């Protein structure tokens, strides 16, 4: 049976107190709705429709590159009304799965199980110690589900029920289409509740199948920032546990954030307050110091990254030592055994084997050869105010401290640049270049004084 998925994402999210629609708030660096859509894609459905609300063009535009159909619900008249906007686009013999844009951690395996039952109405439930706020699952004396009662319509007896409706359900489109046409809004909210179809299925003698999730976090929705933070910490602890099971030492699982995918080798060690974002690959025996941010990086074996570094869109070769307080910007590539020290920034540059840039330097748009030593305070002046230019430093070059290399410029093999030089012309192989003026001293000179 073909599968169609409808994701409800029209809620205003007033309790977020934000100009950003609720479903665009991020969990682990990714919008809530995007996480739901990506989960839906793993089920290989025929179609995915997202129902968004009036004024929710920001939602549609923010996720426009995802393979979904966008359905506008001009008036928010309840979940049943929302599903009714999308059901005309679904064939009667398709299975329809209803998901929610603010429930980001739903497990696709449980969804596959829920959709496997045919010719029935399949409802995902959960049991909570504190079910306040959720619709309750009402069963008969044979333990068969017969209806769902929303919290606002529940009496004391119903409110005592611990089993709740997650809102996630699956059934044949033909059944659903008929039930949606018979919904009414005779309730305290004046809305068309999707949950009312349960009683209709009972009346029509359609079997009701329920699955109960074992981990309630996966069906938790986000209505305020506290709930979002709670799910964030749960998700991050899961990621840290996965790394530790794969052989990574995580110094404090509560102080690691993963906002993407991480591939690791053996004996990796990650200190506290590290953020790994995008696609990160860590080789064997990599050590990452505290307070470090790494995004979209490929890091080879035996690399040590000291504290307080920011690394983004780079490739780092084996045995490199980075930091502390270093910044590696996009399109930087370091070969093996390179040392990048404190307060060094490198952008769009390659550094060959064994070279060292240890202190207080900026290297931009540069190509640096093997066994180069770049002294403290060196700057490649790559920008002329309108265009970027390249600096080439070949093998075995020694650059003295406080040197400015004004690009475009080439420093040939084995050259030496004296400290304090400003280099504006190419430097020949094996030469010493100094551009300092002769030192002079003036006796009896007095500093300016403030006027009274």
Secondary structure, 3 states (H helix, E strand, C coil): CCEEEEEEECCCCHHHCCCCCHHHCEECCEEHHHHHHHHHHCCCCCEEEEEEECCCHHHHHHCCCCCCEEEEECCCCCHHHHHHHHHCCCCCCCEEEEEECCCCCCCHHHHHHHHHCCCEEEEEEEECCCCCCCCEEEECCCCCEEEEECHHHCCHHHHCCCEEEEEEEEEEHHHHHHHHHCCCCCCCCCCCCHHHHHHHHHHCCCEEEEEECCCHHHHCCCCCHHHHHHHHHHHHHHHHHHHHHCCCEECCHHHEEEEEEEEECCCCEECCCEEEEEEEEECCCCEECCCCEEEEEEECCCCEECCCCEEEEEEECCCCEECCCCEECCCEEECCCCEEEECCEEECCEECCCCEEEECCEEECEEECCCCEECCCCEEECECCCCECCEEECCCCEECCCCEEECCEEECCCCEECCCCEECCCECCCCEECCCCCCCCCCCCCCCCCCC
